[in-house]
């Protein structure tokens, strides 16, 4: 089966609420694709439609060119993590995985293989009702991998993980994409996907706001801005603002300047005798790119 997800013109309403408003995007193999947006943007609804759990009013969602409901042995085609807490509390994690394996005719050793890959260790033999949120997430990831699927859909998988767990998951996602899988990861925070996603789909109010490579988004958000380090922050801000620049504080002694080239910033501060120790082209973070996109989308008339 081809490892792709194709979403075309999805529309979905729940009563008076529009959850999806013509959403379209494609997830291709070999990279992590982030589905990013604030709460209520339509991320979870889109994933539920892809998995056949919600029926769209319009549009379609295909996995490997077929609707999810048409897949035989679906866990061998698509692995999904939507709700890590959806567990029978009296059953051990290993028994949960064994049940999933047997439902698809997979050998028992497959449960132990994904237990190891998810870093569960001896915790897999404890009852699920005693699991912490982080362990539940790891078990959910193990369950998603049980059928060795070419496509993965993970809805906010970083929730409940500590800093070490976040770093581990980022590495695992890169590994899975490197194996040729199509990996779709939803998150309300762009920062969670920093250094992990190669492509990002930004959504808001049920529609796609941006669909681009991470490098393109960062470059667009960085363009024309200058990073300035100065011990005289207030003096520098006043001088630059009077010259027509837009200035933002980024640290105790650092500023980001938009609207003036680095050479003009240097010359202006030199004339005003404002001390500074560094001027360089500013490289935006993925989070900054996201905030700029959502700010533009929220402006009156945007997208009309």
C-alpha positions in Angstrom: 0.0 0.0 0.0 1.3 3.5 -0.9 2.1 5.4 2.3 0.1 8.6 1.6 -2.8 10.5 3.2 -5.0 12.6 0.9 -7.6 14.9 2.3 -9.8 16.8 -0.2 -12.4 19.4 0.5 -13.5 18.2 3.9 -16.5 19.9 5.4 -18.1 18.9 8.7 -20.6 20.6 11.0 -21.7 19.6 14.5 -25.0 21.5 14.9 -24.2 25.2 14.5 -20.4 24.6 14.8 -18.3 24.3 11.6 -15.4 22.0 12.5 -14.0 21.6 9.0 -14.4 24.2 6.3 -13.1 22.8 3.0 -9.8 21.4 4.5 -7.4 19.8 1.9 -3.9 18.5 2.3 -1.6 15.6 1.4 0.8 13.7 3.7 3.6 12.0 1.9 6.1 9.3 3.0 9.5 9.8 4.4 8.9 12.8 6.6 7.1 14.0 9.7 4.2 16.3 8.8 2.9 18.6 11.5 -0.8 19.4 11.7 -0.7 22.5 13.8 -3.3 25.0 15.1 -5.0 26.2 18.2 -7.7 24.3 20.1 -10.9 24.0 18.0 -9.0 24.5 14.7 -10.2 21.1 13.4 -7.1 19.0 13.9 -8.7 16.1 15.8 -11.8 16.2 13.6 -9.7 15.8 10.5 -7.9 12.8 12.0 -11.2 11.2 13.0 -12.5 11.6 9.5 -9.4 10.1 8.0 -9.9 7.1 10.3 -13.6 6.7 9.5 -14.8 7.7 13.0 -16.6 10.8 11.7 -18.4 11.0 8.4 -17.8 14.3 6.5 -20.7 16.3 5.1 -18.5 16.9 2.0 -15.1 15.8 0.7 -13.1 12.7 1.2 -10.1 11.3 3.0 -8.0 8.4 1.6 -5.2 6.4 3.0 -3.0 4.8 0.2 -5.8 5.7 -2.2 -8.6 4.0 -0.3 -11.0 5.0 2.4 -10.0 3.7 5.9 -13.2 1.6 6.1 -12.2 -0.3 3.0 -8.9 -1.5 4.5 -8.5 -5.1 5.5 -6.4 -5.6 8.6 -6.3 -1.8 9.1 -3.6 -1.9 11.8 -1.2 -3.2 9.2 -1.9 -0.1 7.1 -2.5 2.7 9.5 -1.4 3.2 13.1 -3.2 5.8 15.1 -3.0 7.4 18.6 -6.0 9.5 19.3 -6.7 8.9 23.1 -3.9 7.4 25.2 -6.4 7.0 28.1 -8.7 4.6 26.2 -7.5 1.5 28.0 -9.1 -1.2 30.1 -7.6 -0.4 33.5 -7.5 -4.0 34.8 -5.5 -5.2 31.8 -1.7 -5.0 31.6 -0.1 -3.0 28.8 1.4 -6.2 27.3 -2.0 -8.0 27.3 -3.5 -5.0 25.6 -0.9 -5.3 22.8 -1.3 -9.0 22.6 -5.0 -8.6 22.1 -4.4 -6.1 19.3 -1.8 -8.5 17.7 -4.1 -11.5 17.8 -7.0 -9.5 16.3 -4.8 -9.1 13.2 -3.2 -12.5 13.1 0.2 -11.2 14.2 2.6 -13.3 16.3 2.9 -12.7 20.1 6.5 -11.6 19.7 5.2 -8.4 17.9 3.9 -7.2 21.2 7.3 -7.5 22.8 9.0 -5.8 19.8 6.9 -2.7 20.1 7.2 -2.7 23.9 10.9 -2.4 23.4 10.7 0.3 20.8 8.3 2.4 22.9 10.6 2.1 25.9 8.0 0.6 28.1 10.2 -2.2 29.6 8.8 -3.8 32.8 6.0 -1.2 33.0 4.2 -3.2 30.2 3.4 -5.9 32.7 1.7 -3.6 35.1 -2.1 -2.9 35.0 -3.0 0.0 32.8 -5.0 1.7 35.6 -1.7 2.4 37.4 0.0 4.1 34.5 1.1 7.7 34.5 0.0 9.9 31.5 3.6 9.5 30.0 3.4 5.7 30.2 0.0 5.7 28.6 1.3 7.8 25.7 4.2 5.2 25.2 1.7 2.4 25.3 -0.5 4.2 22.7 2.5 4.6 20.5 3.3 0.9 20.9 -0.3 0.1 19.9 0.0 2.3 16.8 3.1 0.5 15.7 1.8 -3.1 16.4 1.0 -3.8 12.7 4.2 -2.2 11.4 2.1 0.3 9.3 3.4 2.6 6.6 1.1 5.4 7.8 0.9 6.9 11.3 -1.6 9.4 12.7 -0.7 10.7 16.2 -3.0 13.3 17.9 -1.0 15.4 20.4 1.4 12.6 21.3 3.6 14.9 23.4 0.9 15.5 26.0 2.0 14.2 29.4 5.7 13.7 28.5 8.5 15.4 30.5 11.5 17.0 28.7 13.3 13.6 28.4 10.2 12.0 27.0 9.7 14.8 24.4 13.3 14.5 23.2 12.8 10.7 23.0 9.6 11.0 21.0 11.2 13.6 18.6 13.9 11.1 17.9 11.4 8.2 17.4 9.3 10.3 15.0 12.4 11.1 12.9 13.3 7.4 12.8 9.8 6.3 11.7 9.8 8.8 8.9 13.3 7.8 7.9 12.0 4.2 7.4 9.7 5.6 4.7 6.5 6.0 6.6 4.1 8.9 6.3 3.9 10.4 9.8 1.1 13.0 10.6 1.4 14.6 14.1 -1.1 17.1 15.4 -0.1 19.6 18.0 -1.4 23.0 19.4 2.2 24.1 19.8 4.6 24.6 16.9 7.5 24.4 19.3 6.8 20.7 20.0 7.6 20.0 16.3 10.8 22.1 16.2 13.6 20.1 14.6 11.2 17.2 14.0 8.7 18.0 11.3 9.9 18.6 7.7 6.6 19.9 6.6 3.8 21.8 8.4 0.1 22.2 7.7 -1.2 25.1 9.8 -5.0 25.1 10.3 -7.4 27.6 11.8 -11.2 27.6 11.9 -11.4 24.3 10.0 -9.4 25.5 7.0 -5.7 25.3 5.9 -3.8 28.5 6.6 -0.4 27.4 5.3 0.9 24.1 3.8 4.7 24.3 3.3 8.1 23.0 4.2 9.4 24.1 7.6 12.4 25.7 6.0 10.2 27.9 3.8 8.1 29.1 6.7 11.1 30.0 8.8 12.7 31.8 5.9 9.6 33.8 5.2 9.3 34.8 8.8 13.0 35.7 9.1 13.2 37.8 6.0 14.1 41.5 6.5 14.6 41.3 10.2 17.8 42.0 12.2 18.9 40.7 15.6 20.5 43.3 17.8 22.4 42.9 21.0 22.8 46.1 23.1 23.3 47.1 26.8 21.3 50.2 26.1 18.0 48.6 25.1 15.7 51.5 25.7 17.9 54.0 23.9 18.2 51.7 20.9 14.5 51.1 20.8 13.8 54.8 20.8 16.3 55.6 18.0 15.2 52.8 15.8 11.5 53.5 16.2 12.0 57.2 15.3 13.7 55.9 12.1 10.6 53.9 11.2 11.6 50.5 12.4 9.4 48.0 14.2 11.3 46.8 17.3 10.5 43.8 19.5 12.2 42.8 22.8 13.5 39.3 22.7 15.7 39.3 25.8 17.3 41.4 28.5 19.8 42.8 26.0 18.5 41.7 22.7 16.0 43.1 20.1 14.6 42.1 16.8 14.3 45.0 14.3 12.1 45.0 11.2 12.0 47.6 8.5 15.7 48.5 8.5 18.6 46.7 7.0 21.5 45.7 9.2 23.8 48.4 7.6 21.3 51.1 8.4 20.8 49.9 12.0 24.6 49.9 12.5 25.0 53.4 11.0 22.0 54.8 13.0 23.2 53.5 16.3 26.7 54.7 15.6 25.5 58.3 14.9 23.4 58.3 18.0 26.3 56.8 20.0 24.2 54.0 21.3 26.4 51.1 22.3 25.8 47.6 20.8 27.8 44.4 20.5 26.2 42.5 17.7 24.0 43.0 14.6 23.0 40.0 12.5 20.3 38.7 10.3 17.5 37.3 12.5 16.5 33.6 12.0 12.9 33.1 13.2 11.9 30.0 15.2 9.1 27.8 13.9 6.9 29.2 16.7 7.5 32.8 15.4 6.5 31.7 11.9 3.4 30.1 13.3 2.4 33.2 15.3 2.9 35.4 12.2 0.7 33.1 10.1 -2.1 32.9 12.7 -1.9 36.7 13.2 -2.4 37.3 9.5 -5.2 34.8 9.3 -7.0 36.6 12.2 -7.0 40.0 10.5 -10.3 41.3 9.2 -10.7 40.2 5.6 -8.0 37.6 5.7 -8.9 34.6 3.6 -11.9 36.3 2.1 
